[in-house]
């Protein structure tokens, strides 16, 4: 099996991603983030390749697809860039926006530190977080599941630059990666 065969043409978002994200209460956004950023159809060549963390997470980035996996937690997510998976760029930051439902996007962030070093961020907030706590970033709503239990927060409006402040304030968990030997894509 080649790495390329892991990426069918259709958008794939494994149910395990939804389970994982639901258990750690990710932030959702009404629109892809950041709004005023360059939309890309392909990952730039300097981002493409095989990236390793010490956890043992692996991130493979190809021209129009990515795969993030961990043998430690059996967690994996992969997708191709389509109308339901946007890639946006703002400076050294790349924003993977994955459409969960109409008007609900999950945002993951890649920050390039050096040619061989990047950080991958995924949002995670606790149940003790309140809409008032999130007000400094924009307008958020607390969403409950069918049992009236907390499910997640969704931002209906985001202040300019707020996504960077969210990362700085720890609302996104960081995984650091070092570039490894590139694998051949078929």
Rosetta silent file (secondary structure, phi, psi, omega in degrees, C-alpha in Angstrom):
SEQUENCE: XXXXXXXXXXXXXXXXXXXXXXXXXXXXXXXXXXXXXXXXXXXXXXXXXXXXXXXXXXXXXXXXXXXXXXXXXXXXXXXXXXXXXXXXXXXXXXXXXXXXXXXXXXXXXXXXXXXXXXXXXXXXXXXXXXXXXXXXXXXXXXXXXXXXXXXXXXXXXXXXXXXXXXXXXXXXXXXXXXXXXXXXXX
SCORE:     score description
SCORE:     0.000 S_00000001
   1 L     0.000  132.486  177.446    0.000    0.000    0.000 S_00000001
   2 L   -94.711  159.980  176.505    1.343    3.415   -0.903 S_00000001
   3 H   -59.981  -38.904 -179.512    0.797    6.592    1.068 S_00000001
   4 H   -57.810  -35.115 -178.846   -1.066    8.011   -1.939 S_00000001
   5 H   -68.590  -14.092  176.443   -3.646    5.187   -1.655 S_00000001
   6 H   -76.746   -8.387 -173.285   -4.548    6.503    1.801 S_00000001
   7 L  -120.732   80.988  176.845   -5.978    9.640    0.202 S_00000001
   8 L   -64.352  165.626 -176.543   -9.022    8.968   -1.950 S_00000001
   9 L   -66.103  -31.675 -179.599  -10.361   11.819   -4.053 S_00000001
  10 L   -77.427  154.406  177.411  -13.390   12.329   -1.806 S_00000001
  11 L   -66.558  132.947  178.883  -13.092   14.167    1.496 S_00000001
  12 L  -124.421  126.669  174.085  -12.508   11.740    4.360 S_00000001
  13 L  -133.356  100.767 -174.193  -12.970   12.644    7.983 S_00000001
  14 L   -57.080  142.767  173.912  -12.758    9.496   10.097 S_00000001
  15 H   -56.404  -29.760  178.902  -15.423    8.978   12.773 S_00000001
  16 H   -62.004  -33.473  176.248  -12.518    8.539   15.201 S_00000001
  17 H   -62.417  -44.922 -179.558  -11.624   12.200   14.627 S_00000001
  18 H   -62.703  -41.165  178.041  -15.135   13.206   15.584 S_00000001
  19 H   -63.768  -47.292 -179.832  -15.003   11.047   18.720 S_00000001
  20 H   -61.047  -47.626 -178.040  -11.598   12.426   19.684 S_00000001
  21 H   -66.537  -36.377  179.685  -12.612   16.011   19.036 S_00000001
  22 H   -66.119  -34.044 -177.867  -15.924   15.590   20.861 S_00000001
  23 H   -75.841  -20.504 -177.985  -14.153   14.272   23.978 S_00000001
  24 L  -111.947    9.908  173.374  -11.758   17.232   24.165 S_00000001
  25 L    53.967   68.484  178.093  -14.265   19.990   23.302 S_00000001
  26 L   -73.556  160.931  172.577  -12.749   21.691   20.273 S_00000001
  27 E   -82.916  144.722  172.984  -13.713   25.127   19.147 S_00000001
  28 E  -118.813  159.597 -177.963  -15.781   25.385   15.990 S_00000001
  29 E  -131.927  144.451 -179.717  -16.109   28.373   13.693 S_00000001
  30 L   -69.507  -26.548 -179.114  -18.983   29.555   11.511 S_00000001
  31 L  -135.460  156.584  174.057  -16.560   30.358    8.676 S_00000001
  32 L   -56.730  147.824 -175.339  -13.089   29.187    7.620 S_00000001
  33 L  -118.092  156.286  -21.993  -10.329   31.033    9.488 S_00000001
  34 L   -72.987  150.223 -173.432   -8.771   33.509    9.249 S_00000001
  35 L   -58.118  -47.314 -176.279  -11.262   35.318    7.035 S_00000001
  36 L   -98.611   70.163  179.002   -8.813   37.715    5.398 S_00000001
  37 L  -140.520  162.945 -178.471   -6.090   35.281    4.413 S_00000001
  38 E   -74.300  128.204  176.477   -4.808   33.732    1.219 S_00000001
  39 E   -91.086  131.990 -178.046   -6.615   30.543    0.173 S_00000001
  40 E  -112.775  147.887  175.262   -4.320   27.859   -1.259 S_00000001
  41 L   -95.845  -17.378 -178.176   -5.101   24.887   -3.474 S_00000001
  42 L  -140.652  152.445  171.448   -1.825   23.124   -2.631 S_00000001
  43 L   -74.559  135.475  175.636    0.617   22.905    0.255 S_00000001
  44 L   -61.017  155.070 -177.084    3.856   24.754   -0.595 S_00000001
  45 L   -59.322  -33.440 -178.811    6.867   22.526   -1.222 S_00000001
  46 L   -70.431  -15.130  176.666    8.615   23.620    1.995 S_00000001
  47 L   -93.468  -26.937 -177.892    5.688   22.216    4.020 S_00000001
  48 L   -66.361  148.337  177.235    5.450   18.963    2.072 S_00000001
  49 E   133.761 -166.315 -179.307    7.213   15.907    3.396 S_00000001
  50 E  -108.179  127.907 -177.139    7.339   13.659    6.430 S_00000001
  51 E  -123.612  137.777 -177.673    7.365   15.256    9.877 S_00000001
  52 E  -123.101  141.164  170.376    7.942   13.452   13.192 S_00000001
  53 L  -109.432  176.060  178.864    7.219   14.390   16.788 S_00000001
  54 L   -87.746    9.031 -168.256    8.559   12.606   19.833 S_00000001
  55 L   -92.685  -27.384   10.869    5.130   11.326   20.854 S_00000001
  56 L  -104.684   79.586  176.177    5.180    9.263   18.255 S_00000001
  57 E   -86.567  147.822  176.279    2.980   11.356   15.971 S_00000001
  58 E  -130.023  136.755  177.207    3.682   11.538   12.252 S_00000001
  59 E  -122.594  118.508  174.137    2.480   14.193    9.840 S_00000001
  60 E  -106.349  128.885  178.540    2.719   13.523    6.102 S_00000001
  61 E  -123.238  124.384  176.771    2.024   16.489    3.851 S_00000001
  62 L  -111.324 -173.912 -175.909    1.626   16.105    0.105 S_00000001
  63 L   -59.601  -42.403 -178.839    0.747   18.673   -2.528 S_00000001
  64 L  -132.942   23.140 -179.438   -3.011   18.601   -1.824 S_00000001
  65 E  -151.866  161.430  177.153   -3.433   16.189    1.080 S_00000001
  66 E  -145.905  159.736  176.497   -2.209   15.497    4.595 S_00000001
  67 E  -142.317  127.352  174.826   -2.264   12.669    7.103 S_00000001
  68 E  -120.328  123.520 -178.830   -1.744   13.017   10.847 S_00000001
  69 E  -141.181  156.875  178.007   -1.434    9.814   12.812 S_00000001
  70 E  -138.937  121.728  176.104   -0.290    8.516   16.155 S_00000001
  71 L   -73.085  -20.816 -178.598    0.528    4.907   16.913 S_00000001
  72 L   -68.878  -43.506 -174.722    0.330    5.809   20.607 S_00000001
  73 L  -111.519    1.132 -175.383   -3.365    6.744   20.620 S_00000001
  74 L    58.344   24.897  177.945   -4.542    5.091   17.396 S_00000001
  75 E   -89.455  137.977  172.386   -5.674    8.568   16.361 S_00000001
  76 E  -154.263  150.526  174.033   -5.539    9.566   12.738 S_00000001
  77 E  -147.069  139.362  173.133   -7.018   12.162   10.451 S_00000001
  78 E  -150.274  157.442 -177.028   -6.437   12.778    6.807 S_00000001
  79 E  -161.955  162.229  170.375   -8.045   14.792    4.102 S_00000001
  80 E  -110.499  154.718 -179.419   -7.595   16.215    0.661 S_00000001
  81 L   -77.234  117.028 -178.684   -8.000   19.904   -0.094 S_00000001
  82 E  -144.736 -166.456  177.075  -11.506   20.407   -1.496 S_00000001
  83 L   -68.712  -17.592  177.881  -14.507   22.671   -0.938 S_00000001
  84 L  -103.731    3.625  177.147  -14.948   20.944    2.450 S_00000001
  85 E  -144.760   98.459 -176.882  -11.271   21.170    3.417 S_00000001
  86 E   -96.876  146.151  171.197   -9.713   24.599    2.929 S_00000001
  87 E  -117.843  124.401  177.849   -6.090   25.579    3.331 S_00000001
  88 E  -121.901  152.203 -179.689   -5.414   29.218    4.116 S_00000001
  89 E  -127.714  137.655  172.830   -2.107   30.980    4.622 S_00000001
  90 E  -141.150   99.271 -176.962   -1.191   34.002    6.673 S_00000001
  91 L    64.585 -125.822  179.668    2.576   34.513    6.834 S_00000001
  92 L   -88.235    8.608 -178.853    4.226   31.439    8.375 S_00000001
  93 E  -107.749  136.147  174.437    0.850   30.041    9.484 S_00000001
  94 E  -118.380  134.524 -175.652   -1.276   27.574    7.519 S_00000001
  95 E  -115.662  113.701  174.825   -4.891   27.006    8.576 S_00000001
  96 E   -89.504  113.618 -179.725   -6.585   23.691    7.793 S_00000001
  97 E  -107.648  113.905 -177.677  -10.322   24.343    7.894 S_00000001
  98 E  -108.062  120.501 -179.158  -12.393   21.152    7.886 S_00000001
  99 E   -77.175  118.830  179.352  -16.129   21.523    7.284 S_00000001
 100 E   -89.552  -46.727  177.930  -18.030   19.425    9.791 S_00000001
 101 E  -150.250  167.787  175.281  -21.531   20.638    8.879 S_00000001
 102 L   -55.849  129.999  179.296  -22.863   23.745    7.133 S_00000001
 103 L    74.050   17.155  179.558  -21.721   26.720    9.193 S_00000001
 104 E  -143.789  110.776 -177.068  -19.413   24.636   11.401 S_00000001
 105 E  -119.981  137.866  170.295  -15.674   24.385   10.718 S_00000001
 106 E   -95.788  135.162 -177.524  -12.886   22.794   12.765 S_00000001
 107 E  -116.794  127.218  172.307   -9.609   24.707   12.450 S_00000001
 108 E  -118.891  147.085 -171.737   -6.155   23.180   12.798 S_00000001
 109 E  -124.812  136.917  172.229   -3.048   25.333   12.469 S_00000001
 110 E  -115.172  125.657  176.747    0.455   24.646   11.161 S_00000001
 111 E  -114.072  124.770  178.394    3.157   27.154   12.100 S_00000001
 112 E   -87.750  121.074  177.996    6.484   27.005   10.263 S_00000001
 113 E   -95.768  -40.673 -178.940    9.402   27.799   12.610 S_00000001
 114 E  -156.619  175.114 -177.888   12.298   26.782   10.346 S_00000001
 115 L   -57.601  -27.297 -176.713   12.893   24.667    7.287 S_00000001
 116 L  -121.311   20.162 -175.581   12.936   21.534    9.461 S_00000001
 117 E  -146.014  127.614  175.678   10.659   22.507   12.377 S_00000001
 118 E  -142.901  162.609  173.822    6.906   23.153   12.620 S_00000001
 119 E  -117.764  141.085  176.544    4.115   23.178   15.182 S_00000001
 120 E  -115.797  126.652 -176.185    0.673   21.638   14.643 S_00000001
 121 E  -118.052  136.888  172.389   -2.151   23.065   16.764 S_00000001
 122 E  -129.512  137.759 -176.834   -5.617   21.678   17.515 S_00000001
 123 E   -72.195  146.230  177.351   -8.141   23.517   19.670 S_00000001
 124 L  -158.788  121.293  177.307   -9.138   22.109   23.030 S_00000001
 125 L  -129.360  152.285 -179.657  -11.081   23.794   25.810 S_00000001
 126 L   -86.423  166.314  179.775  -12.430   22.462   29.085 S_00000001
 127 L   -66.369  -19.931 -179.693  -16.012   22.359   30.293 S_00000001
 128 L   -77.928   -9.369  177.239  -15.211   25.092   32.807 S_00000001
 129 L   -68.524  144.301  179.312  -14.713   27.600   29.958 S_00000001
 130 L  -122.054  163.709  175.389  -17.591   30.066   29.547 S_00000001
 131 H   -58.642  -37.445  178.541  -18.895   32.242   26.732 S_00000001
 132 H   -61.509  -39.195  177.728  -17.763   35.204   28.849 S_00000001
 133 H   -62.251  -31.393 -175.913  -14.187   33.797   28.877 S_00000001
 134 H   -91.052   -5.634 -175.636  -14.243   33.653   25.075 S_00000001
 135 H   -58.403  -32.747 -179.000  -15.709   37.140   24.569 S_00000001
 136 H   -66.262  -16.161  179.749  -12.254   38.698   24.097 S_00000001
 137 H   -97.774  -19.080 -177.876  -11.848   36.594   20.920 S_00000001
 138 E   150.942 -161.706 -179.547  -15.261   37.271   19.390 S_00000001
 139 E   -95.720  118.279 -177.957  -18.861   36.149   19.696 S_00000001
 140 E  -121.831  154.138  174.980  -19.154   32.518   20.816 S_00000001
 141 E  -124.748  142.724  176.423  -22.049   30.231   21.662 S_00000001
 142 E   -90.084  122.140 -176.485  -22.028   27.234   24.004 S_00000001
 143 E  -105.252  132.908  179.880  -23.564   24.261   22.186 S_00000001
 144 E  -104.158  152.453  176.521  -25.226   21.411   24.079 S_00000001
 145 L   -83.418 -174.342 -177.908  -25.702   17.842   22.883 S_00000001
 146 L   -62.548  -22.900  179.133  -29.037   15.987   22.775 S_00000001
 147 L   -92.699    9.516 -179.029  -28.735   15.212   26.506 S_00000001
 148 L    67.097   22.704  173.838  -28.284   18.917   27.321 S_00000001
 149 L   -95.450  154.325  178.135  -24.619   18.306   28.222 S_00000001
 150 E   -58.344  133.592  178.614  -21.840   20.613   27.032 S_00000001
 151 E  -114.965  -55.409 -179.589  -20.638   19.611   23.561 S_00000001
 152 E  -168.265  171.890  171.783  -18.525   22.478   22.148 S_00000001
 153 E  -106.046  143.871  173.023  -18.233   26.225   21.558 S_00000001
 154 E  -125.772  136.518  177.215  -18.807   27.766   18.164 S_00000001
 155 E   -93.403  122.549  176.102  -17.649   31.219   17.122 S_00000001
 156 E   -91.011  -25.342  173.913  -20.161   33.151   15.051 S_00000001
 157 E  -141.761  139.394  179.489  -17.839   36.158   14.824 S_00000001
 158 E  -124.402  130.216  178.230  -14.077   36.257   15.388 S_00000001
 159 L   -68.097  151.011  179.472  -12.142   39.444   16.104 S_00000001
 160 L   -58.487  128.467  179.574   -9.267   40.302   13.782 S_00000001
 161 L    79.667   -1.577 -174.943   -6.103   38.539   14.967 S_00000001
 162 H   -66.371  -31.311 -178.814   -8.010   36.588   17.626 S_00000001
 163 H   -61.680  -35.835  177.694   -6.993   33.174   16.302 S_00000001
 164 H   -69.766  -36.863  178.006   -3.350   34.011   17.103 S_00000001
 165 H   -67.136  -37.241  177.409   -4.339   35.164   20.589 S_00000001
 166 H   -61.776  -42.426  178.117   -6.222   31.868   21.101 S_00000001
 167 H   -63.597  -47.750 -179.530   -3.035   29.948   20.240 S_00000001
 168 H   -60.359  -37.012 -177.623   -0.956   32.185   22.536 S_00000001
 169 L   -84.537    2.691  174.654   -3.493   31.771   25.383 S_00000001
 170 L    86.515   16.667  177.261   -3.409   27.961   25.160 S_00000001
 171 L   -80.518   -7.186  174.865   -6.793   27.272   23.557 S_00000001
 172 E  -121.482  128.751  175.120   -4.940   25.189   20.966 S_00000001
 173 E   -78.807  142.250 -176.217   -2.751   22.242   21.979 S_00000001
 174 E  -108.835  136.011  169.170    0.637   22.170   20.263 S_00000001
 175 E  -120.707  124.538  179.178    2.521   19.216   18.810 S_00000001
 176 E   -92.742  139.487 -178.654    6.054   20.032   17.616 S_00000001
 177 E  -127.074  145.606  171.745    7.430   18.254   14.566 S_00000001
 178 E  -114.255  141.928 -179.369   10.881   17.902   13.006 S_00000001
 179 E   -71.605  133.726  177.530   11.229   17.140    9.326 S_00000001
 180 L  -108.854 -169.816  178.191   12.379   13.601    8.614 S_00000001
 181 L   -65.874  128.564 -179.648   13.495   11.797    5.536 S_00000001
 182 L   -64.389  143.644  175.104   10.925   12.358    2.801 S_00000001
 183 L   -98.244  157.431 -178.768    8.928    9.379    1.674 S_00000001
 184 L   -85.159  129.354  178.154    8.180    8.737   -1.964 S_00000001
 185 L   -97.656  137.334 -179.317    4.597    9.468   -3.000 S_00000001
 186 L  -113.179    0.000    0.000    3.031    7.388   -5.752 S_00000001
